[in-house]
Amino acid sequence: MSNKNSTISFILDGKIVEIDFHDIKPTTTVLNYLRELPNHKGVKEGCAEGDCGACTTVLGELKDGKISYKAVDSCLIFLPMIHGKQLITVECIGNSDNMHVVQQAMVDTDGSQCGYCTPGFITSLFALYKNHNEPSREIIDDALTGNLCRCTGYRSIVEAAAKSCVHNGKDDITVSESKVVELISKIDCSNQISIKTSIQEYFLPATIQEAVQLKSDHPDAIVINGATDIALKVTKQNQLLEKIIDLSMVVDLNQIIEEDEHITFGAGVSLEDVKTVSQQNFPAMYDMLAVFGSVQIRNLATLGGNVASASPIGDTPPVLMAYDATIVLTSVDGQREFKMDDFITGYHETQMMDNEIIKEIRIPRQLDGVNYKSYKISKRKDLDISTVSIGARLKTNSENIVEEICLAYGGMAALTKSAKKAESYLTGKEWSRENVEEAMNLIDEEFTPISDARSGADARRVMARNLLLKFWTETCQLSVVNE
C-alpha cells in the first residue's frame, strides 16, 4: 500500500485507518481522537499529563515479524506518532459477551468500584499479560504505577493481575496477530511524511538524513520523539505548536549497539528499553529509571529527549555524568561530540546548535573496581519528579585513597552540575567519614539552590550533603562485603 505524503495510517479494530488532517490538527492527541469516535469511549481523560493512567492504550509495533505490545498514555501522543502501528483500546481487548482473562479477573476479584479508572487498568493489565507470564509482585506493581485508583484500592487489582497473567500471553488477539502483521506490513513507513495545514507544519522523517535536512531547513521547529514533555504545551497550556519535526519514525535513532568498551543508545531509544539494558550493564542508571515516571511514560520518553531538555531536575543527566557518557550531535555539516559534563550549559540550554539533533548517547562500560551509584529524593517514590538527585562515581586504590570521584547533582542549580570543590578536596585523600564530612560542607559553598513547591533551599542543601554521606556509607559496606 503506498502512503500519501501527508497521510498517516494505523491499525484500529482490525482495519487500516487513514487520516489526512484536512479537518484535524496534527497535534490532536490520540486520546481526543478516540473520544470523538462512536465506539471508543472507554478511554478517559483524568489529568491530561500522563499521571493518572485513565487514558492508557496499548500500541502494537511490528518487530522481527512479531507484534510487541506497550502500554502508553494516549493523552501524550500526537496522532502522527502512531503511524504504522496498531492502536489497541479497552474495546479491542474484550466486552461483556467475550471478556478477556484480565477483565474477568477484575470482575472476580471485585477490582472496580466507580469504574472511571477501570479501562486504563484493563489496558495496563493487558500489556502486562502480553509481556510477562506469572509476573512477580515487583513487576505487577511497576505495571500499575501509572494508573491511579481513588476508590477500589490496589489489593484486588494486584490480585487480578496475579490471577490472570498465567497463560503465556495467549488470547484471542494472539489468533489475529498474523492478520495484523499483514496489515502493518502494507503501511509504508519508508518515506517522509509532511503534514501542512493552514496553521501547522508537522514533519515525520524516515531517515537521519531527512531529519537533519529538515532541521537545517526549519531551525525554529520543535523536535520531538516521545513528546512526554512537549505534549503538555498542548494539553495543559493550550499552545499551538506551529512547526514540529517528529523523529519517532527514524529507525536508526532506535538502535542499541553493544560493543566491548561501551554501549551506544540511539537518541530515540525509549527509557523503558534503556532501563532493561541497564539492569545488567549500568545498575546506577537502572536504579534511577526504576523510579522514573511509569511504564506508560517510559515507553514513550526517550533518552535523547531527557538529555536535550536540559532540565535542572532531569533524572538521567546526573547518572550520565557519573558514567562519563558522550553525547553525539549530528547535522548536515557533520557530527560533534561532547562529554555529558560539558553538554548542558545553562537552564534548558545545551551545546546543540539550531541545525543539530542528538544522534546517540555513548556510555562506557562499568570499570572493575569503580563504584557507581544514583539516588533520587522526591515527595513520593513513584511517578514524581526529583527534588534532589545525584549520580556518583568513585575509584579508590588499595590503600583506600580516592583516585577519581564524580558527584553530579540535579535540583541544586539552574543546570545539572558536578560538585567540583568537593571532588577536588576528596581526590588524593582517604575515603573516610571524616574527609567526607569536610567535603559535605564544601557542597554548601558550591550550590545556591532555590525554594519552590517541592522543597526549600535549606532542605535541598541538607539533602545534597546527606546523599554524599549515603554514597560513602554504601561504598564502605560494599568494601566490607568484597573483603
C-alpha positions as CSV (number, residue, x, y, z in Angstrom):
1,M,0.0,0.0,0.0
2,S,1.5,3.3,-1.0
3,N,1.3,6.1,1.5
4,K,0.3,9.6,0.6
5,N,2.8,12.3,1.5
6,S,0.5,13.9,4.1
7,T,-1.4,10.9,5.3
8,I,-0.8,8.7,8.3
9,S,-2.1,5.1,8.6
10,F,-2.5,2.8,11.6
11,I,-4.5,-0.3,12.6
12,L,-7.6,0.1,14.7
13,D,-10.4,-2.6,15.1
14,G,-8.6,-4.9,12.7
15,K,-8.6,-2.3,9.8
16,I,-6.2,0.2,8.3
17,V,-7.3,3.7,9.3
18,E,-6.1,6.7,7.3
19,I,-6.1,10.3,8.4
20,D,-5.2,13.1,6.0
21,F,-5.6,16.0,8.5
22,H,-7.8,18.2,6.4
23,D,-10.2,18.7,9.3
24,I,-8.0,17.8,12.2
25,K,-4.8,19.3,13.7
26,P,-1.7,17.0,13.6
27,T,-1.2,17.8,17.3
28,T,-4.5,16.2,18.2
29,T,-3.8,13.6,20.8
30,V,-4.8,10.0,20.4
31,L,-7.0,10.4,23.5
32,N,-9.0,13.2,21.9
33,Y,-9.2,11.4,18.6
34,L,-10.6,8.3,20.3
35,R,-13.1,10.3,22.3
36,E,-14.6,11.6,19.1
37,L,-15.2,8.1,17.8
38,P,-18.6,6.5,18.5
39,N,-17.3,3.1,19.7
40,H,-14.2,4.0,21.7
41,K,-15.4,6.0,24.7
42,G,-13.8,3.7,27.2
43,V,-10.6,5.8,27.2
44,K,-10.9,8.6,29.7
45,E,-9.2,11.9,30.5
46,G,-8.2,12.3,34.1
47,C,-5.1,14.6,34.2
48,A,-4.1,15.1,30.6
49,E,-0.4,14.9,31.6
50,G,0.3,11.2,31.9
51,D,0.0,10.9,35.7
52,C,-3.4,9.1,36.2
53,G,-3.4,6.3,33.5
54,A,-7.1,6.7,32.8
55,C,-6.3,7.2,29.1
56,T,-3.9,4.2,28.9
57,T,-4.0,2.5,25.5
58,V,-1.7,-0.2,24.0
59,L,0.4,0.2,20.9
60,G,1.3,-2.8,18.9
61,E,4.5,-2.5,16.9
62,L,6.0,-4.8,14.3
63,K,9.4,-6.1,15.4
64,D,11.2,-9.0,13.9
65,G,8.0,-10.2,12.3
66,K,6.0,-10.2,15.5
67,I,3.9,-7.7,17.4
68,S,5.2,-6.2,20.6
69,Y,2.8,-4.5,23.0
70,K,3.4,-1.4,25.0
71,A,1.1,0.4,27.4
72,V,1.2,4.2,26.7
73,D,-0.7,7.3,27.9
74,S,-2.8,8.4,24.9
75,C,-3.1,11.9,26.2
76,L,0.6,12.4,25.4
77,I,0.7,11.0,21.9
78,F,0.1,13.1,18.8
79,L,-1.8,11.2,16.1
80,P,1.2,11.1,13.6
81,M,3.2,9.3,16.2
82,I,1.1,6.1,15.7
83,H,1.8,5.9,12.0
84,G,2.5,2.2,11.1
85,K,1.3,0.9,14.5
86,Q,-1.7,-0.9,15.9
87,L,-3.8,1.0,18.4
88,I,-5.5,-1.2,21.0
89,T,-8.2,0.2,23.3
90,V,-10.2,-1.4,26.0
91,E,-13.0,-2.2,23.4
92,C,-10.4,-4.1,21.3
93,I,-9.5,-6.3,24.3
94,G,-12.9,-7.7,25.1
95,N,-16.5,-6.9,26.0
96,S,-19.3,-8.2,28.3
97,D,-20.1,-11.0,25.9
98,N,-16.5,-12.1,25.4
99,M,-14.3,-10.9,28.3
100,H,-10.6,-11.1,28.2
101,V,-9.0,-13.0,31.0
102,V,-7.7,-9.8,32.7
103,Q,-11.3,-8.4,32.5
104,Q,-12.8,-11.5,34.0
105,A,-10.2,-11.4,36.8
106,M,-11.1,-7.8,37.6
107,V,-14.7,-8.9,38.0
108,D,-13.8,-12.0,40.0
109,T,-11.6,-10.0,42.5
110,D,-14.0,-7.0,42.8
111,G,-11.3,-4.8,41.2
112,S,-13.7,-2.0,40.1
113,Q,-16.0,0.4,42.0
114,C,-16.8,3.7,40.3
115,G,-15.2,2.3,37.1
116,Y,-13.7,5.6,35.8
117,C,-10.2,4.3,36.0
118,T,-11.0,0.7,35.1
119,P,-10.5,0.9,31.3
120,G,-7.0,2.2,31.9
121,F,-6.2,-0.5,34.4
122,I,-7.5,-3.1,31.9
123,T,-5.2,-1.9,29.1
124,S,-2.3,-1.8,31.5
125,L,-3.1,-5.3,32.7
126,F,-3.4,-6.4,29.1
127,A,0.1,-5.1,28.3
128,L,1.4,-6.9,31.4
129,Y,-0.4,-10.1,30.3
130,K,1.2,-10.0,26.8
131,N,4.7,-9.3,28.2
132,H,5.0,-11.3,31.4
133,N,3.9,-14.8,32.4
134,E,3.4,-15.3,36.2
135,P,4.9,-11.8,37.0
136,S,6.4,-11.1,40.4
137,R,4.8,-8.6,42.7
138,E,7.5,-6.1,41.8
139,I,6.7,-6.4,38.1
140,I,2.9,-6.1,38.8
141,D,3.4,-3.0,41.0
142,D,5.6,-1.4,38.3
143,A,3.0,-2.1,35.6
144,L,0.3,-0.4,37.7
145,T,2.3,2.5,39.0
146,G,1.0,4.7,36.2
147,N,-2.7,4.0,37.0
148,L,-4.4,5.9,39.7
149,C,-7.4,4.4,41.6
150,R,-9.2,6.5,44.1
151,C,-11.9,4.2,45.4
152,T,-11.2,0.5,44.9
153,G,-7.7,0.2,46.3
154,Y,-4.9,-1.8,44.7
155,R,-5.1,-5.1,46.6
156,S,-7.8,-6.5,44.5
157,I,-6.3,-5.2,41.2
158,V,-2.9,-6.7,42.1
159,E,-4.7,-9.9,42.8
160,A,-6.4,-9.7,39.4
161,A,-3.0,-9.3,37.7
162,A,-1.5,-12.3,39.5
163,K,-4.6,-14.4,38.8
164,S,-4.8,-13.7,35.1
165,C,-1.3,-13.4,33.8
166,V,-0.6,-17.1,33.7
167,H,-1.3,-18.1,30.1
168,N,1.9,-17.1,28.3
169,G,0.2,-14.1,26.7
170,K,-2.1,-16.4,24.7
171,D,-5.6,-15.0,23.9
172,D,-8.0,-14.1,21.1
173,I,-5.7,-11.3,20.0
174,T,-2.9,-13.8,19.5
175,V,-5.1,-15.6,16.9
176,S,-5.5,-12.4,14.9
177,E,-1.8,-11.3,15.1
178,S,-0.9,-12.8,11.7
179,K,-3.6,-10.6,10.1
180,V,-2.3,-7.5,12.0
181,V,1.2,-8.2,10.9
182,E,0.0,-8.4,7.3
183,L,-1.9,-5.1,7.6
184,I,1.0,-3.3,9.2
185,S,3.3,-4.6,6.5
186,K,1.1,-2.8,4.0
187,I,1.8,0.6,5.6
188,D,4.8,2.4,4.0
189,C,7.0,3.9,6.7
190,S,10.0,4.3,4.5
191,N,9.1,7.8,3.1
192,Q,9.0,11.1,4.9
193,I,5.5,12.5,5.8
194,S,4.9,16.2,5.6
195,I,1.7,17.4,7.0
196,K,0.9,21.1,6.3
197,T,-2.3,22.8,7.3
198,S,-3.2,26.5,7.3
199,I,-1.8,26.9,10.9
200,Q,0.7,24.0,11.4
201,E,3.5,22.0,9.8
202,Y,4.3,18.5,11.1
203,F,7.2,16.5,9.6
204,L,7.8,12.8,10.1
205,P,11.2,12.0,8.6
206,A,12.1,8.3,8.0
207,T,15.9,8.6,8.0
208,I,18.5,10.6,9.9
209,Q,19.5,12.3,6.6
210,E,15.9,13.5,6.2
211,A,15.8,14.6,9.8
212,V,19.0,16.7,9.7
213,Q,17.9,18.3,6.4
214,L,14.6,19.2,7.9
215,K,16.4,20.7,11.0
216,S,18.6,22.7,8.6
217,D,15.6,24.0,6.6
218,H,13.5,24.6,9.7
219,P,15.8,25.6,12.6
220,D,12.9,27.0,14.5
221,A,10.9,23.7,14.5
222,I,10.3,21.9,17.8
223,V,11.9,18.5,17.8
224,I,10.1,15.6,19.5
225,N,10.3,11.9,19.7
226,G,8.3,10.7,22.7
227,A,6.7,14.1,23.3
228,T,6.1,13.4,27.0
229,D,7.2,16.9,27.9
230,I,6.2,18.9,24.7
231,A,2.7,17.4,24.7
232,L,1.9,19.2,27.9
233,K,2.2,22.5,26.0
234,V,-0.8,21.4,24.1
235,T,-2.8,19.5,26.7
236,K,-2.2,21.8,29.7
237,Q,-1.2,25.2,28.2
238,N,-3.4,25.1,25.0
239,Q,-0.4,26.2,22.9
240,L,-0.4,26.0,19.2
241,L,2.8,24.3,18.1
242,E,3.3,25.7,14.6
243,K,6.2,23.6,13.4
244,I,7.2,20.1,14.6
245,I,9.8,17.6,13.5
246,D,8.9,14.2,14.9
247,L,11.8,11.7,15.0
248,S,9.7,8.8,16.2
249,M,9.8,7.1,12.7
250,V,13.6,7.2,12.3
251,V,14.6,3.6,12.9
252,D,18.4,4.4,13.2
253,L,17.7,6.5,16.3
254,N,16.1,3.5,18.0
255,Q,19.2,1.3,17.8
256,I,21.1,-0.1,20.8
257,I,24.7,-1.2,19.8
258,E,26.6,-3.2,22.4
259,E,30.4,-3.2,22.0
260,D,33.3,-4.3,24.2
261,E,34.1,-0.9,25.6
262,H,30.8,0.9,25.5
263,I,27.1,0.7,24.7
264,T,25.6,3.2,22.3
265,F,21.9,4.2,22.7
266,G,20.2,5.9,19.8
267,A,18.6,9.2,20.9
268,G,15.2,7.7,20.2
269,V,15.6,4.6,22.4
270,S,12.8,4.6,25.0
271,L,13.7,4.9,28.6
272,E,12.0,1.6,29.3
273,D,14.4,-0.1,26.8
274,V,17.3,1.8,28.4
275,K,16.1,0.5,31.8
276,T,16.1,-3.1,30.5
277,V,19.6,-2.9,29.1
278,S,20.9,-1.1,32.1
279,Q,19.8,-3.7,34.6
280,Q,22.9,-5.8,33.8
281,N,25.2,-3.2,32.4
282,F,24.6,0.1,34.2
283,P,23.0,-0.6,37.6
284,A,23.1,3.1,38.7
285,M,21.1,4.0,35.6
286,Y,18.7,1.2,36.3
287,D,18.1,2.4,39.8
288,M,17.3,5.9,38.6
289,L,14.9,4.7,35.8
290,A,13.2,2.3,38.2
291,V,11.7,5.4,39.9
292,F,11.3,7.4,36.7
293,G,7.6,8.0,35.8
294,S,5.7,4.9,35.0
295,V,5.8,2.2,32.4
296,Q,3.4,4.2,30.2
297,I,5.8,7.2,30.4
298,R,9.0,5.2,30.0
299,N,7.6,3.5,26.9
300,L,7.2,7.0,25.3
301,A,10.0,9.1,26.8
302,T,13.4,8.8,25.1
303,L,17.0,9.1,26.4
304,G,17.8,11.8,23.9
305,G,14.7,13.8,24.8
306,N,15.6,13.6,28.5
307,V,19.1,14.9,27.8
308,A,18.1,17.5,25.3
309,S,15.5,19.1,27.6
310,A,18.4,20.1,29.9
311,S,16.1,20.3,32.9
312,P,17.9,21.0,36.1
313,I,15.9,18.2,37.7
314,G,16.2,15.8,34.8
315,D,16.8,12.3,36.1
316,T,19.3,10.8,33.6
317,P,21.9,13.7,33.2
318,P,23.5,13.2,36.7
319,V,23.8,9.5,36.0
320,L,25.2,10.0,32.5
321,M,27.8,12.4,34.0
322,A,28.8,9.7,36.5
323,Y,29.2,7.2,33.7
324,D,31.3,9.7,31.7
325,A,28.8,9.4,28.8
326,T,29.3,11.1,25.4
327,I,26.6,13.0,23.5
328,V,26.8,12.7,19.8
329,L,25.2,15.5,17.7
330,T,24.6,15.4,14.0
331,S,23.6,17.9,11.3
332,V,24.1,18.5,7.6
333,D,27.6,19.8,8.4
334,G,28.7,16.5,10.2
335,Q,29.0,15.3,13.8
336,R,30.1,16.8,17.0
337,E,30.7,15.1,20.4
338,F,30.6,16.4,23.9
339,K,31.1,14.8,27.3
340,M,27.9,14.9,29.3
341,D,29.6,17.1,31.8
342,D,30.1,19.8,29.1
343,F,26.9,19.3,27.1
344,I,24.5,21.2,29.4
345,T,25.5,24.9,29.5
346,G,22.6,26.5,31.4
347,Y,18.9,26.4,32.3
348,H,17.4,24.4,29.5
349,E,20.5,25.3,27.4
350,T,22.9,22.9,25.7
351,Q,25.8,22.9,23.2
352,M,23.3,22.0,20.5
353,M,23.0,24.4,17.6
354,D,19.8,25.2,15.8
355,N,20.5,22.8,12.9
356,E,21.6,19.9,15.1
357,I,19.8,16.9,16.7
358,I,21.1,14.4,19.2
359,K,22.1,11.2,17.3
360,E,23.2,8.9,20.1
361,I,24.5,8.6,23.7
362,R,27.6,6.5,24.2
363,I,28.1,5.1,27.7
364,P,31.4,3.4,28.6
365,R,31.0,0.1,30.3
366,Q,31.5,-0.1,34.0
367,L,35.1,-0.5,35.1
368,D,36.2,-3.1,37.6
369,G,37.0,-1.6,41.0
370,V,34.8,1.5,40.3
371,N,31.7,2.2,42.3
372,Y,28.7,3.8,40.5
373,K,25.6,4.9,42.4
374,S,22.5,7.1,41.8
375,Y,20.0,8.4,44.3
376,K,16.8,10.4,43.9
377,I,14.8,12.3,46.6
378,S,11.2,13.1,45.7
379,K,8.0,13.7,47.6
380,R,6.8,10.2,46.7
381,K,8.7,7.1,45.5
382,D,6.8,6.5,42.2
383,L,5.8,8.8,39.4
384,D,7.3,12.0,40.8
385,I,10.0,14.4,39.7
386,S,13.2,14.9,41.5
387,T,13.7,17.3,44.3
388,V,17.4,16.5,44.5
389,S,19.3,13.7,42.8
390,I,22.9,12.6,42.4
391,G,24.9,10.4,40.0
392,A,28.2,9.3,41.7
393,R,31.4,7.5,40.7
394,L,34.3,6.5,42.9
395,K,37.6,4.9,42.3
396,T,40.0,4.2,45.2
397,N,43.3,2.5,45.3
398,S,44.4,-0.4,47.5
399,E,45.0,2.0,50.4
400,N,41.5,3.5,50.2
401,I,42.8,6.7,48.7
402,V,40.4,8.4,46.3
403,E,41.9,8.4,42.8
404,E,38.8,9.6,40.9
405,I,35.4,10.8,42.0
406,C,32.3,12.4,40.3
407,L,29.4,13.9,42.3
408,A,26.9,15.2,39.8
409,Y,23.8,16.8,41.3
410,G,20.4,17.6,39.9
411,G,18.0,20.0,41.6
412,M,20.7,22.1,43.2
413,A,21.3,24.7,40.5
414,A,20.0,26.0,37.2
415,L,21.6,23.0,35.5
416,T,22.9,19.6,36.4
417,K,26.2,20.3,37.9
418,S,29.2,18.5,39.5
419,A,30.3,19.4,43.0
420,K,33.8,20.4,41.8
421,K,35.1,21.7,45.1
422,A,34.0,18.6,47.0
423,E,35.5,16.4,44.2
424,S,38.8,18.3,44.3
425,Y,39.0,18.1,48.1
426,L,38.4,14.4,48.2
427,T,40.8,13.4,45.4
428,G,44.0,12.2,46.8
429,K,42.6,11.7,50.3
430,E,41.4,8.7,52.2
431,W,37.8,7.7,51.6
432,S,36.9,8.2,55.2
433,R,33.9,9.6,57.0
434,E,36.0,12.5,58.4
435,N,37.0,13.6,54.9
436,V,33.6,13.1,53.5
437,E,32.0,15.3,56.2
438,E,34.5,18.0,55.3
439,A,33.5,17.7,51.7
440,M,29.8,17.9,52.7
441,N,30.5,21.4,53.9
442,L,32.0,22.4,50.6
443,I,28.8,21.5,48.9
444,D,27.1,24.4,50.7
445,E,29.7,26.7,49.2
446,E,29.2,25.5,45.7
447,F,25.4,25.5,45.2
448,T,22.7,28.1,45.7
449,P,19.5,26.1,45.3
450,I,16.1,27.7,45.2
451,S,13.0,27.2,47.2
452,D,9.9,26.0,45.4
453,A,6.8,23.8,45.7
454,R,9.0,20.7,46.2
455,S,11.4,21.9,48.8
456,G,13.1,24.8,50.5
457,A,16.7,25.8,49.6
458,D,18.0,24.8,53.1
459,A,16.3,21.4,52.8
460,R,18.0,20.9,49.5
461,R,21.4,21.6,51.0
462,V,20.8,19.1,53.7
463,M,19.7,16.5,51.1
464,A,22.7,17.1,48.9
465,R,25.1,16.7,51.9
466,N,23.3,13.6,53.1
467,L,23.4,12.0,49.6
468,L,27.2,12.2,49.7
469,L,27.2,10.6,53.1
470,K,24.9,7.9,51.9
471,F,27.3,7.3,49.0
472,W,30.2,6.9,51.4
473,T,28.2,4.6,53.7
474,E,27.2,2.3,50.9
475,T,30.6,2.1,49.3
476,C,32.1,1.3,52.6
477,Q,29.6,-1.5,53.0
478,L,30.5,-2.8,49.6
479,S,34.2,-2.9,50.5
480,V,33.4,-4.9,53.6
481,V,31.3,-7.4,51.6
482,N,34.0,-7.7,49.0
483,E,36.7,-8.4,51.6
